[in-house]
Amino acid sequence: MKKELREKIYQKYSGHCSYCGKEIEYKDMQVDHYFPQQLKHWLGDVDINFYENLMPSCRQCNNHKHGMRIEEWRSELSLQVKRLRKNAQFDRALRFGQIKTTESQIVFYFEKFNR
């Protein structure tokens, strides 16, 4: 990938991960495909490496999203608290008031950024 394109992707959301909103340093940015690379066969001969499909991402989000489409990943993320409740340490911290949970819709940073 050309340096100019990589820099443009980094600036797309002012140096933030397009998913969680965490500020990331240029050297730590990973470039993610909004429409996953592994599903390219659905599009035929279309090259998915175009600017609008390339998203700046932190390592954690890029690794977790992997090859999921955005709505699949949103559904996966919405199950996190349910899964954590099965963890004894999480349950104990919740019972002792060390943490609180809230039910909220998963909204990605790029969705807030574009409003």
Legacy VTK file of the C-alpha trace (Angstrom):
# vtk DataFile Version 3.0
C-alpha trace
ASCII
DATASET POLYDATA
POINTS 115 float
0.000 0.000 0.000
1.301 3.413 -0.909
2.309 5.691 1.944
-0.008 8.497 0.721
-3.048 6.192 0.838
-2.091 4.859 4.275
-1.761 8.418 5.615
-5.141 9.358 4.115
-6.743 6.324 5.801
-5.142 7.315 9.121
-6.621 10.820 8.832
-10.077 9.509 7.859
-11.205 9.654 11.522
-8.563 12.051 12.846
-6.193 9.359 14.098
-8.846 7.261 15.827
-9.914 3.664 15.365
-12.995 3.767 13.160
-14.686 1.164 15.357
-13.999 1.830 19.066
-12.773 5.433 18.734
-9.489 4.824 20.559
-6.777 7.259 19.530
-4.077 5.331 17.695
-0.600 6.276 16.607
0.110 6.081 12.903
2.699 3.322 13.416
0.155 1.223 15.353
-2.730 1.630 12.902
-3.946 -1.428 11.073
-5.925 -1.036 7.879
-9.157 -3.014 7.938
-11.537 -3.746 5.092
-15.055 -2.541 5.969
-16.371 -5.168 3.565
-14.170 -8.132 4.529
-11.462 -9.321 2.214
-12.410 -12.959 2.740
-15.909 -12.292 1.341
-14.518 -10.728 -1.843
-15.840 -13.649 -3.899
-19.369 -12.223 -3.443
-18.380 -9.184 -5.482
-16.744 -10.942 -8.408
-13.830 -9.081 -9.966
-14.236 -5.917 -7.886
-11.041 -4.741 -6.194
-11.993 -4.091 -2.564
-8.839 -2.116 -1.794
-10.473 1.226 -2.542
-10.301 4.117 -0.081
-13.958 4.016 1.038
-13.610 0.342 2.027
-10.383 0.828 3.996
-10.763 1.739 7.649
-8.190 2.765 10.279
-8.319 0.256 13.097
-6.594 -0.511 16.375
-5.099 -3.983 16.659
-7.767 -5.211 19.099
-10.705 -4.235 16.876
-9.087 -5.507 13.698
-8.287 -8.866 15.284
-11.755 -9.241 16.793
-13.689 -8.171 13.683
-11.571 -10.464 11.537
-13.676 -11.446 8.510
-17.087 -10.412 9.826
-19.355 -7.970 8.081
-20.160 -4.943 10.237
-23.648 -6.123 11.289
-22.318 -9.582 12.200
-19.662 -7.954 14.355
-22.201 -5.629 15.972
-24.246 -8.707 16.959
-21.137 -10.451 18.272
-20.165 -7.427 20.372
-23.662 -7.148 21.838
-23.168 -10.583 23.454
-20.081 -9.506 25.443
-21.811 -8.592 28.711
-23.894 -11.781 28.619
-20.696 -13.809 28.254
-18.879 -11.847 30.957
-21.677 -12.522 33.445
-20.625 -16.198 33.358
-17.178 -15.242 34.659
-16.794 -15.533 38.451
-14.500 -12.490 38.721
-16.902 -10.330 36.711
-19.834 -11.541 38.820
-17.984 -10.807 42.060
-16.938 -7.312 40.904
-20.553 -6.649 39.908
-21.913 -7.824 43.290
-19.434 -5.668 45.213
-20.297 -2.609 43.166
-16.873 -2.335 41.552
-18.400 -2.276 38.100
-21.796 -1.442 36.662
-23.375 -2.635 33.454
-25.570 -0.683 31.125
-27.554 -1.901 28.190
-26.637 0.119 25.165
-26.724 -0.270 21.451
-23.371 -0.863 19.766
-22.544 2.272 17.780
-19.201 2.399 16.028
-17.025 5.506 16.082
-17.311 6.043 12.327
-21.109 6.128 12.703
-20.888 8.859 15.360
-18.171 10.673 13.439
-20.278 10.914 10.277
-23.356 12.370 11.981
LINES 1 116
115 0 1 2 3 4 5 6 7 8 9 10 11 12 13 14 15 16 17 18 19 20 21 22 23 24 25 26 27 28 29 30 31 32 33 34 35 36 37 38 39 40 41 42 43 44 45 46 47 48 49 50 51 52 53 54 55 56 57 58 59 60 61 62 63 64 65 66 67 68 69 70 71 72 73 74 75 76 77 78 79 80 81 82 83 84 85 86 87 88 89 90 91 92 93 94 95 96 97 98 99 100 101 102 103 104 105 106 107 108 109 110 111 112 113 114
